[in-house]
């Protein structure tokens, strides 16, 4: 089980995406490997509010969302905890967006669509840095 | 703006997304000038552009094809396209195709900074979709889940 820490407890994940279908796909990819999805949010504002309550090990964050986008939410979370691990997931990954994500200290950027094994390996790679 | 030049980017994005996301192969027909409107096959996803381009991307298919794609994507069967999961699955497929395509356009023409609007989904029989004063290009594509059509209508935006 790749999603378990050395002490046997699961890595805790917060999934942020305005598409419930993508959140479901992330859950289906990560949970069988032992990761625990401990919180979900449908926009950046919800994500920042939820983050303060649950403090996950890692966050998967969509870019384009209503109310507050993922880049602004990631910046707000990094201000609370600069060490927080965040992976952006987006269908849009042009050079401007990648540069913006890099400037905000995002740990990794994964383009949609993704295969289940790809998201598992990206999450693990970031967690183990 | 020459949409004929950009249609291959949308075709490539559709082929790639169907392969990567749904494990379906797609064979593409020829790009056609479709004029200002078209009749939906029964299920249409629309994603808007703004910024350096203004316009829309349409992903059109039959309701049977939409149900099949949903089943492949999330592993659950639904009886009708009125189910929220079917509408959301179609929206996400259309969103990812248009996002991949616009990423290619933005990277090939720095400064355009095109961004997408959230997708809308229309389901029903005999729907006519009409773009006032804008010309569309479309491509019919054959997949193992049925026939799909992509339709792109765009003009240069005002930023």
Interface residues (C-beta under 8 A of the other chain):
Chain A: X18 X19 X20 X21 X22 X24 X25 X28 X64 X66 X90 X91 X92 X93 X94 X95 X96 X111 X112 X113 X114 X115
Chain B: X17 X20 X21 X73 X74 X75 X85 X88 X89 X91 X92 X95 X96 X97 X98 X99 X100 X102 X103 X106 X107 X110 X113 X115 X116 X118
